[in-house]
Amino acid sequence: MITTLGLLVNPHRALDLEPALRRIAKLCAERGMRVIASADARAAVPWIDSAPMDGLLSQSDALMVVGGDGTILHAASHAARAGLPILGVHAGHKGFLSETAPGSLESALDSLRAGDYHIEDRMMLAASLDAADMIEPPGAPCPPCYLLALNDVVLTRGSYGRMIRVTAAMGSVEIGGYSGDGMIVSSPTGSTGYSLSTGGPIVSPALACILLSPICPHSPQSRQIVLPDSAVLTLDAKCPTEGGGMLLTADGRAPLTLGRSARLTVRRAEERLRFIRMRPFPFFERMRAALSQWNA
């Protein structure tokens, strides 16, 4: 049974979402559920309990994430590390990952209070990088730098407009060398994100695999590759131009700036993201709707 919800929002939209957040707090109070706001949400609802992220995670039974898919991606690594399930409330653009809309909050909260829901596990990726390869930001995690991603890990060239060279290997077996703008390593969930824009396949989140997608490869023979989830990928990247560099991002979070060479290891994470679902997730229904919007 869920009795305490941690409330997370898009920090850039907290005040815009004030009416929705106030309604959430009111509906939870009516059902005897405690709400703890993150620092970002507290700006809109200063009269409810709030806590720093560590405190919020330790006191919550689940997280309610109000926003779009980007807000859910931002919350994913925190939730997965803490083992907390996420209830996504759609208040963004696509809402591909969300479970409910503001207009359906009453029934969703009733189901939470009654325990009438199920958990959908999603595979995540873990990326590790030697801190010696990082230039900034200052105070970045010390070796090994460990990143969690629900969607993807992306290695790209920096601001210098030249190609980088990425050699990909699975264990001791070399997959290939790629010259271009970089490389995307994505999960099945991330197959409908950045990977899709490179021509990568759409993969059901019920499957377990890892996708390797070159970004703007120089060779037309370079293609996306689907690998087993047991694969341990190594990406050896080099920027051959003096003054160049590379960037590393996980789920679109603030990038790490790398030097002219780096070795990145990506594998299936031990952590999993747990979504709260009131009904089976309509993946293909949402996919069709999203593709029709993109084609409009």
Sequence and secondary structure as in RCSB ss.txt:
>XXXX:A:sequence
MITTLGLLVNPHRALDLEPALRRIAKLCAERGMRVIASADARAAVPWIDSAPMDGLLSQSDALMVVGGDGTILHA
ASHAARAGLPILGVHAGHKGFLSETAPGSLESALDSLRAGDYHIEDRMMLAASLDAADMIEPPGAPCPPCYLLAL
NDVVLTRGSYGRMIRVTAAMGSVEIGGYSGDGMIVSSPTGSTGYSLSTGGPIVSPALACILLSPICPHSPQSRQI
VLPDSAVLTLDAKCPTEGGGMLLTADGRAPLTLGRSARLTVRRAEERLRFIRMRPFPFFERMRAALSQWNA
>XXXX:A:secstr
   EEEEEE TTSTTTTHHHHHHHHHHHHHTT EEEE HHHHTT TTS B  HHHHHHH SEEEEEE HHHHHHH
HHHHHHHT EEEEEE SS  SS  B GGGHHHHHHHHHHT  EEEEEEEEEEEE GGGEEESTT   SSEEEEES
SEEEEEE SS S EEEEEEETTEEEEEEEESEEEEE TGGGGTHHHHTT     TTS EEEEEEES SSTT   E
EEETT  EEEEEE  STT  EEEEETT S EEE SEEEEEEEEEEEEEEEEESS   HHHHHHHHHHHHH 
